[in-house]
Amino acid sequence: MGFTPREVDDMSLWELAACAAGYAKAHGAEDKPPAPTAEEHLALVEKVRSRRLN
């Protein structure tokens, strides 16, 4: 991110976290996808299990 060690030492944890989040967003990081619903999860589990049996 380009900060010197002294600049990092002078930051609060909140400031450093905000910088890291902004840096990631500016460089193409994506937000986390939403978690699957319980039904979606169970459907994927069954799909994997059926493939293992074949």
Summary of the structure (lengths in Angstrom):
residues: 54
radius of gyration: 20.3
end to end distance: 48.7
largest distance: 58.6
contacts: 79
relative contact order: 0.08
helix: 67%
strand: 0%
